[in-house]
Amino acid sequence: MIDAIIRWSIGNRLLVIIMAIVAGAGGLWAVSNTPVDAIPDLTDTQVIVRAPFPGQAPQVVEDQVTYPLTTALMAVPGAHTVRGFSMFGDSFIYVLFDDGTDPYWARSRVLEYLSQAEATLPEAVRAELGPDATGVGWVYKYALVDRSGNHDLAQLRALQDWFLKFELQSVPGVSEVATMGGMVRQYQVAVDPNALRAHGLTMGQLQQAISRGNAEAGGSLIEMAEAEYMVRASGYIQSLDDLRQIPVGVLADGIPVLLQDVADIRRGPAPRRGIIDLDGQGEVVGGIIVMRQGENARDVISAVKQRLDELRPGLPEGVEIIETYDRSALIGRAISTLWEKLALEFLIVVLVIALFLWHFRSSLVLLITLPLGVLIAYIVMYFQGINANIMSLGGIIISIGVMVDAAIVLIENVHRRFERDPPGPDEHWQAITEATLEVGRPIFFSLLIVALSFLPVFALQAQEGRLFSPLAFTKTYAMAASAGLAITLVPVLMGYFVRFGKNRQGKTRRDGGPASRALVTAYRPLIKSVGQHPWIVTGLAALLMVSMLY
């Protein structure tokens, strides 16, 4: 079958070249559309559930929220681990799923089981899902700084929460914009317990009165003079005075007791658990861009930067957005380093072929087939969903040295045959076919064996599998592509580029170039001496083994 493929490829040279061009164009498209990141994502498929229970101690949160939710979510299909964490006022549950589980299918199943567990939770608790992101989704970070001193931390926090956050969450690929630092402004009601006791009121009555006083009431329609008028009662709190005038009770003589009679009404910051400092110059407000799972990190960061540039003119005077973390720089350095090493390997291979065979056109065969094999591997990467990172591109790089072996052996065999018996113009393609058939089959299967050498890596599970499987996949794809090109495109390119018989003086071309002949001249006496004194080689091998042991 291998011989038939070689004969068909040489017989249909134009079709093979067209197919190679199409494969190269598809590979370039895959390179430009494959997601790029610095490191592979090692996190499990997981869904995070947050259930706030304000003001409650961790033990109460554990008994009334975490335990009921954990026991309910343990029945979710595909979930192998459920972890619950209770802290002051909050409960977090992490549901980890089997490898290969679709993250959005997992989220829908968790929501299904959460709806069943809500009946067992306290009335004030509402469980919600975390963002559809992973542990490596933190891709960009910025800080809001006021250089003029006209805006305090509360105003900067409001600007982040009500302007920047909403705009950035609409960027494609962004899962969440998390806010850090600053002050969250609140209406604060500081109750006087003595006044509350004197009027015979309770905290529950105050809470109900505030809730009723901050509500809208809608009526029906009134038709007058062929026009309809909507009836509504506006009750939303707009200022501190609106809050102060809320009635909370009635005295014996019918005089209402207002909220300002039993409490001090003021604006103030919400309690906070941490601060954000920038370069030791003081507190600032920050934002974290969390990327959605499976997105292209470099494209998401670029879109976020573009949106921030559009939003800067709308900021108050003196307020600046300062970039504090940008993963695209790390991604760019990692990818550029790998591509530089790849280009260096291409150059070394071409120079070695040109130097030792003394025939530059033969090196063009490698210069074409080697990048084409990498592009074909990229096509498979794209459709399999493997993103370009250090590990996946590393698999391609470590396979370069073996990918060129097939073409080198084929080119060397053609050179040897042409130098021994230079063919005429009419016998050129026949000689190429015969030279390729001599070594084509063993080369193809040897490359396949090397390609399958990473099969044990595919048996790794969990984080080890997610770390090393991209490397094994890309190396296997690159080697398989090289094996296929060795029996299809390489013979065709050799037929076009390797053309020589006798030189201008009518003498048959000598084997290889000056470097190759010099090595053969130096190597031949060594082989002859080894054949005459085999005990020397045996002693050297034994000495090497002993030195390795110690």
N, C-alpha and C positions, 0 to 999 in steps of 0.2 A: 504493500500500500504506500509506503514511503517513497519507493522508487517511482510509482505511478504519479504521485503528487509532484515529484521533482520534474518528471518528463512533461506533465501537464503545465506546470508553471513556466518552463522554458519554451514550450510550444505556444503558450498564450501570454507572451511577454507584455503586450500592451494592456491586457486586462489586469494582470498582476500589478503593473505600475499604477493603473487607475485605482485599483482597490487600496494600494498603499497610500495614495494621495488622499482618498476618502477617509481612511483610517487616521492619517495625520491631521486632517481638518477636524475630525471628530475628537481627537485627543486634545487639540488646542482649545476646542469648545469646552471640553470637560475640565481642562486646567483652569479656564477662566470662570467656571461655574461651580467648581468643587469648594465646599466650605473650608475655610482656612482657620487654623488655631495654632497656638504655640505647643500645647500639650494635649494628649488624648483625655477624654472625659472618663474617669474611673468610677464615677458615682453609680450606685444602684438606681434602678427605676424606683422612685419613691414619691409618696404624696404626703405633704405636711398638713396637719389639721391644727388650727389654733382656736381655742375656746376661751375667751376672756370671762373672768368672774370677778369684777372689780371689788377691791377692798377685802377680799377673803384671804385667810391664811393658807399656806401651802397644804396643810393637812386637810382642811376643808375642801380645797380644790381637788386634792387627790381622791377623797372619798366620794364627792358628789359629781365630779366632772371627769377626771382622768380615768378612774377605774371603770365607770359605765361605758365610756367611749372606747377604751382599749379592749374590753371584752366583746363589744359589738363588732369592732373592726377586725378582730382576729378571724372572723368568718368570711372575710372578703376573698373571693376566688383569686388564686395566684399570689397571695401575700404570704411570705414565709417568715417575716419578723414584724412585730408591732411593738414600738417602744413609746412609753408615756413619760412625760416630765411635768412635774407640778412645781410651780413657783408662786410667789405672791401675786394674786390677781390674774394669773394666766395658766393655761394648760396647753401643752404641746404634745401631739401624737405623731410619730413618724411611722408610716406604713411602707415597708420595703417589699418589693415584688420580685418575682423570678426574672432571670436574665431573658431579654428578648420581649418582655411585656410592653405593649404600646402604652406610652405614658398617659395619653388622653383616654384610652379605655380604662386604665387604672383609676384616673380621676373620676370618671363617670360611675364606676362601681363603688368607690369610696363615698361619693355623694349619695348613692342609693342606700347604703347602709347607715349613713349619717341621718338620713330622713327617718329611718326606723328607730334610731337611738334618741332622737330629740325628745320623745315623750318621757324619757327617764331623767332628763336634765332639769336643773332648777329653771324657774321661769325667766330669769334675767340672762341666761346663758344662750348664746347663739354661736354655734360652731361654724367655722369658715375654712376654706382651703387656702393653702399658701400658693405662691406664684408657681407657674409651670416652668421652673428653671432647675438647674442642677448646682452642684457645689462649685463648678468652675464658671458659673454664669455672671459673676461679678467682673465686668469688662471695662467699666469707665467710672470715674469719680470726679466730682467738681466741688468747688466751694464758692459761696456767695460772700463777698467782702465789700464793706462800705468804706471807701477811702475818705469820704467827706465828713464822716461822723454825724450825718443828719438822720441816720436810721439805726434804731436799736435792734437787738437780736429778735425781739418779737415781730417787728416789721419785716425783717429779712426772712423769718420763718414763715410768715403769712405769704410773702412773695413766692417762696419756694412751694408751699403747699397748694396755693390757689392760682398760680400762674405757670411756673416752670414745670411742675410735676404733671399737670394735665397735658401740656403741650408735648412733653417728651414721651409720655406713655402712648401717644398716638403714632410714634415712630415705628415702622415695621420691624419686627424682631425683638422689641423691648417687652419684657414680661412685667417688670415692676420698676418704679422709681422710688427708692427708699430714702427718706429724709433723716438727716442726723443733725443734732445740735439745735441751738436756738431756744426760744421760749414760745410755747403754745399759749396764746392769749385765752383767758377764761373770764366769764362773769362768776365772781366768787361771793357766796353768801355765808358770812361768818355769824353764826347764830349765838345769841346771848342766852345761856341756859336759865338765868334768873328771870329775864323778861318772858321767856317761853313758859316757865313755871307759873309766873304771876298771872298770865292770861289763860292758863289752863290748856295749853296747846302741846302737841307732840311733834316729833320730827316727821312722822308719816303724814300728818296734816299739812305741814309746810311743803313737803315734796309734792303732794297732790295739788296743792294750791299753785305752786310754780308751774307744774305741768299744765294745769287748766289755763293759767294765764299766758302761756306761750303756745296758743293753739288758734287756729282759724275755725270759724263756723260759717257754713254755707246755707243759704236759704233757697227758696224757689225763684220763680220769675214773676214779675208784676207787669201786666200789660196795660199801658196807658197811652192813649192817643195813637193807636196803631203802632206802638213801639214796645219792645220788651226790655225790662230792666232787671238785671241780676242782683239778687240780694246776698250780701255777704258781710260778715263781721270780722274786721281785721284785728288780730290779737297777738301777732308775733312781736316779741320783745326787740326793740330797736335801740334802746339806750338804757343807762343805769336808772333813769327816772321811771321808765316803764316797769322795771323790775321792782323798784321801791314801792310803787303804787298798787301792787298786787294785794288784794285782800286775803287774809289767811284765817280770819275769825270775826266774831261779832261780840261786842260787850253787852252787858245786861240792858243798857239803855239804847241799844240799837246802833251804836257807833262802831264802824268797822275797824278791825285791827289790821293794819297794813304790815307788809313784810319789813319795811324800814323801822317799825316799832319794836321788832324782836330780833333784828339782825343788822349787821353792818354790810352794806352792798358796795362792792368795789370791783375793779378789774385787776387781774394779776396773772402770773404765769402758772401753768400746770406743773405739778411736781415732776422732776426729771431724774433720770438715773445715770446721766453721763453728760460730758461736754465734748465739743470739737475744737481743737486748737490748731492754728495754721502757723507753722514755722516759729512758734514761741511768741507770736505777736499779738495773741489774744484770741478770744472765742469767735467762731464763725458758724455759718450754717452750711451744711453740705448735702449733697445728693449722690446716691449710688445707682448706677444704671445696671439692672440685672437682665441678662439676655435670655430669651426664650430657648428652651432646649432644642438642639439640633440646628440652630441658625448659624449663619456665617458671621463669626465674631468680627472680622475685619470690616464687612459691609455694615453691620449694625453700628459699630463705633463711628464709621465714616458718616452714616446717616444722622447719628446723634450730634456729631460735631457741626454738620451742616445746619441742623435745626437750631442749635445754640447760637450759631452765627446770625441766623435770622431773628432770634429772640433778643439779642443784645441791644438793638436800638430801642426796644420797648421797655428796658429797665429804667428805674429812676436814676436821676443824675447822681453820679458818685458810686453807684453799685456796679461791681465787676464780677464776672464769672471766671474763676481761676481753675485751670485743669490741675488736678492733684494725682490722678492715676489714669494711665492709658495703656491698655494691653496691646494695642496695635503696634506700638514700638517694639515690644518683645516679639510679637508675631513676625513683624518685618525682619528683625535681626535673625530670628531662628530660620525663617524660610530662605532669606538671602544667603545665609551661611551654607545651608544645604545645597542650594542651586550653584553657589560658587564651587563647592567641592565636586559637584556633578560635572560642571563645565571643565574643571581641572582634570578630572578623570578622562573626559572625552579627549582633551588636548594631549594628554600623556599617551593614550592608546593610539591616536593618529600618528604622533611623532615616532612611537616605537615601530609601528608598521612601516612608515616611510623610511626610517633609518635602517631597519634590518632587511627589508625587502628591496630597498632602494627603488621604490616604485610608488610615487605619491598618489597616483590615481587609484591604487588598491586601497589606500586608506580612506578614500571617499566612500567605499562600500560600508565601512564601519561608521563613518560620519553620518550616513543616512539611516542605517538600520538601528543603530544604538538609540538615538533619540526617538525613533519610531516605536521601538519596543517599550520605552518609558511612556509614550503617549497612549499606547494601547492599554498599558496597565492603568493609566489614569481613567480611561473610559470605564473599565470594570469597577474601579474605585468609586466613580461617581454614581453608577447605577446600584452599587451595593450600599451606598450611604457612608463610606469611609471618608472622613475629612482629612485634609492635608495637614499633618503636624510632624513633629520631630520623629516619631516612631514610624509612621507610615512612609514618609519620604526616606527615612533611614533604611527601610527594607529595600527600596529601589537602589539606594546607593551601594549597599553591601553586595547587591547582585550584579553590579556593573562589571566587576572583574570576571565573573563567570559568563555573563551575557556575550562578551566579545570572543569567547573561546571558539564557538562554532564558526563564526565568520573568519577568524584567524586561521583555523585549521583548513577550512575550505579554500581560502585565498592561497595559503602555502601549498596546498595540494595542486591547485591550478598552476601556480608558478613552477612547481617541480615538473609537472607534466609538460608544460609549454617549453621549458628549458631543455628537457630531455628529447622531446619530439615536437618542434614547433609546427602547428597546423597551418594549413593554407586558409585563405579567406572563405572558401566554401566549406571547410571542415571546422570552422571556429566554434559554432554552437554545438556541434556534435562532440567536440573535445571538451567543452564546458560541461555538457551533460555527463560524459563518461567520468570526468574528474570529480564531479559532484556525487555521482552514484557510488564511487569508491568509498567515500567516507560519510555520506549523507545519513544513512540509517544509524550507524553507531553514534554519530554526533547528536542526532535527534533524541535518541533514547537516553543518552548520557545526560543531556540537559533536562529531560523529564525526571530522571532520577534525582538530580540536584534540586529541581523544583519541588519534589515531594519530600525533601529532607527535613522540611519544617513541619511536617504533619504532626509530630508530637506536641508542637506548640498549640495546635488547635484543641488539644484535650484539656488545656488549662481552663479553670473556671474563675468566676467572680472577678475581683480586681486584677489578678494576674492575667487572666484571659483578656480582659479589656485593655490591658497595657501592652501585651506582646502580640495579640492577634492582628492588629493593623500591620505590624512589621512582617509577620508571617504571610499575610494575605498579599501584600504588595510585592514581596520578594517572589512568591509563587507566581503571581500574575506576570511579573516582568520576565521570569525565566520561561514560563510557558509561551509568552509572546516571542521571546528570542528563539525558542525551539521552532515555532511555526515559521518565523521569518527565515530561519536557516535553510529550510527546504522549499521556500517559495520565492521570496524577494532577493535573497543573497545570490543564488545562482544567476538570476536575471541581471543584477547589477554587475556581477563579475563578468558576464558576457559583454557588457558595454564598456567597462572600465579597464579590464585586464586584457590588453591586446598588444602582444609583442612576439616576434619570432627572432629573426637574425638582425644584427645591428647593421649600420650603414657600410661597414667593411665586409659584410657577408659572414661574420663569425657568430656562432651561437652564443647567446647571452649566458654569462656565468651564473652560478647559483647564488642568489641574494646579493646584498650590497657589501661595501667594505667592512662594516661593523660585523655583519653576519659571518663573512669569510674569516675575519680575524678571530672571532670566537671559536669557529670550527678548528682553525689552526692551533689555537691554544688548548682546546678541549681534547683533541685527538691523542696527543701524547699522554695525557692524564688517563684516558680510558685504556690505552695500551699498557701503561704501568700497573694499573689496577688489575688487568687481566693476568699480568705476569706475577704479581705479588698480592694475591687475595688476602693473605693473612694480615696485611697492613690495614685494609678496610675493616676486617673483623675486629682488630684491636682498637681502632679508632671508635667503632660503634660501641664496643664494650666500655671504653673509657667514658664516652658520652652518657651512657646509661647510668654508670656509677656516679658521675658528677651530678646528674639530675636527681638521683636519690638523696644525695647529701647537700 
